[in-house]
Amino acid sequence: FWIVPDKVNSNFKEKLRACSEVFHCLGDILSVNNLLYFAILSPLDIDPVFIQEAIKKAGYENKFYLGLDAGSTTFFNNNSGK
């Protein structure tokens, strides 16, 4: 999942800071001391409910939305356009 700070009314620097705060709150919720642990997790290992909880814990409720990388190359054919 992607976290998108769509309604964080600020510049890029502040939006990046907000994402970092959510990321660290997610680490707290999952009891992960080493944030590099996220690099080895499958996207399916983290329930979106935990991500929403981290957004709320960081103080950004209703300011983020969750994005999904659908991997369109796996179902879109450039040759046929379908």
VEXROMAR-585256 format. One record per residue: x, y, z of N, C-alpha, C in turn. Coordinates in steps of 0.001 Angstrom, whole numbers, plus 524288, in hexadecimal, padded with zeros to 5 digits. Each point is the difference from the previous one (the first is absolute). Last residue first. Layout:
N
XYZXYZXYZ ...
***
This chain:
82
7EB777F25C79F917FC0F7FE05803B38029A7FDD7804D6 808218063B7EFC47FD8C8046C8027F7FBD27FE6C803D9 80C787F5B07F4C37FA69800117FEDC7FD3F804C680244 8127C7FDFA802667FEE27FEDD7FA797FA348006E7FEA7 80672801DE811B38012F8048D7FCAF7FE987FF127FA4B 7F7687F78E811A1803327FE637FB8E800C8804B57FC75 7FAE17FBAD815857FF61803607FB6C803BF7FE4E7FBC0 7FF3C7F84F8117C7FB027FF0B7FD717FF08803787FB44 80FAB8001A80ABB7FE9A7FA788003A7FAC97FEE87FD55 8077B8111D80233802D57FD167FBF47FE8F7FA3D80008 7F99F80C8780CBF7FCF47FF747FB2D802E27FD1A7FBAC 800C68031381485803777FD207FC807FD7E7FF097FABA 7F9C18096B810417FD4D7FB937FD8E8037A7FCE57FC4D 8019D80C6B811548030B7FF3A7FB427FDE37FB137FD6B 7F67680DF180D958012D7FA967FECA803057FFCE7FAE6 7FABC80E46811518006A7FEE47FA73801717FA4F7FF3A 7F66B80CB880FC8803517FB927FE9E7FFD97FF287FA27 7FDEC8129880B147FD0B7FBA17FDEA803D27FBBC7FE90 7FF13811FA80DE4802B17FC4B7FC9A7FBEE7FC867FD5F 7FB0C80C8280C7680383803207FCBF8032A7FCA47FC40 7F39D7FAA280E317FD288027C7FBA48036B8038A7FCA7 809157FBB28115E7FB1F7FD6B7FE727FD23803537FBF4 811AE8018D809597FE8C801937FAAC7FB0F7FD627FE0F 80B577FDBA8103D7FD0D804DE8001D7FE3E801F97FAB6 809277EFBF8064A80386804457FE9A7FD36805467FFDD 7F6707F05680312803A0800C28045D803B78048F7FEFC 7F48F7FAA37F2707FD198027C80446803A2801418048C 807047F6A37F2217FEA7805407FE1B7FD31802FE80458 803867EE648030D804CC8031A8003F7FF038059C7FE3F 7F2547F3E77FE58800F38010D8058A804DE80363800AE 7FC207F9D47EF437FC3A8040780187800AD8017B805C0 80A067F22E7F9E7801C3804D67FD7E7FC5B8047980173 7FB7C7EF34805758047C801EA802FC80205805227FDBF 7F2BA7F7587F6FC7FDDB8020F804E7804688022F80369 803967F6DE7F0087FEF48059D7FF737FD9280274804E4 80D397EF6E8007B7FA6A800F17FF5B7FF0B805E07FF92 8115B7F4647FB787FE338046B803247FA498011C7FEAF 8099E7F28A7F750801027FF05805857FDE58045980387 800377FF8A7ECDA7FB817FD4A80236800A57FEEF805D6 80D88807AF7F56C7FBAD803B1800B67FB2F7FD7B8026B 812867F823804B97FCB07FFFD7FB627FBB280404800E1 812ED8014F8098B7FA867FE6F800627FD637FFFA7FAAB 811C0805AE804147FF7F7FA697FECE7FA627FE1780069 8051A811D68037E8020C7FECC7FACC7FF4C7FA437FE99 7FBEE80738810EA7FBE5800E27FC25801C97FE827FA7E 80BC27FFE780E797FCB57FB527FFC87FBB4800967FBE9 80B8480DA3805938019E7FD3F7FB427FCEA7FAF37FF50 7FE8680AF280F357FC768014B7FBB6801AE7FD9C7FAD0 802447FA258146C80360801247FB8A7FC83800F87FB41 7F7A87FC0980FAC8041E80393801B780377801B47FB82 7EB617F959801EC804B67FF2D7FCE78040880407801B7 7ECA87FC448047D8044E7FEB38039B804F87FE8D7FD14 7EF1C806BE7F952801947FAA27FEC5804677FE1680387 7F9BB81140801FE7FB5B7FCA78003D801727FA487FF14 80D2380CF17FE177FE707FF6C8057C7FB757FC3180088 8056E8045E7EF14803F17FCD0802977FEB77FF16805B8 7F59F80B977F6977FEE67FAA67FE57803EC7FC3D80277 802BF811C4802797FB957FE31803327FE837FA6C7FE8A 80CCA808337F5DD8020E7FEC68052D7FBAC7FE30803B2 7FB18805857EF25803567FB6B7FF89802127FE5D80555 7F6C880FC97FEB67FC707FB887FF8A803227FAEE7FFD1 8098E80F847FFC57FD847FF4D805187FC477FB4E7FFF9 807C5804FF7F01D803E27FDB6803827FDAB7FF038055F 7F5D0808EC7F3BA8008B7FA7C7FE84803D67FD388039B 7FE36812218020E7FB3D7FD4F801BE8004A7FA2B7FEBA 80D6D80ABD7F9AF800667FF71805A47FB477FD0D80224 7FFBC804887EE61803CF7FBD6800E2800A97FEFD805D6 7F59D80E107FB177FD587FB207FE9F803997FB53800E1 80707810CE8024C7FC6A7FEB18043B7FCF57FAF97FEE9 80B59806847F2DB8030A7FEC8804AB7FC797FE4B80481 7F876806687F028802097FAAD7FF91802EB7FE5F804EA 7F21E80EBF80369803A07FF177FBB68020F7FA6480020 7ECDA8043F807AE8053080215800CA803587FEEC7FB34 7EE0D7F8C6808E880069805087FD488053F802868010E 7F7C37EC6C7FF48803B2802B7803648013C805137FD26 7F5077F2997F8C37FD908047C80290803708027380431 805CC7F1347F5637FD1B8036D7FC767FDF7804EF802A6 80DB37F098802E27FE6E8045A803567FD0E8042D7FCF7 8031F7EA557FE6980011804BE7FCD07FDF48048A80357 8084B7EB08800BC7FD41803F780304800AF805227FD18 7FFE17EB0A7F9278028980517800307FCEC80366803BD 8026F7E9E87FE347FCBD804A0800008036C804DA80000 
***
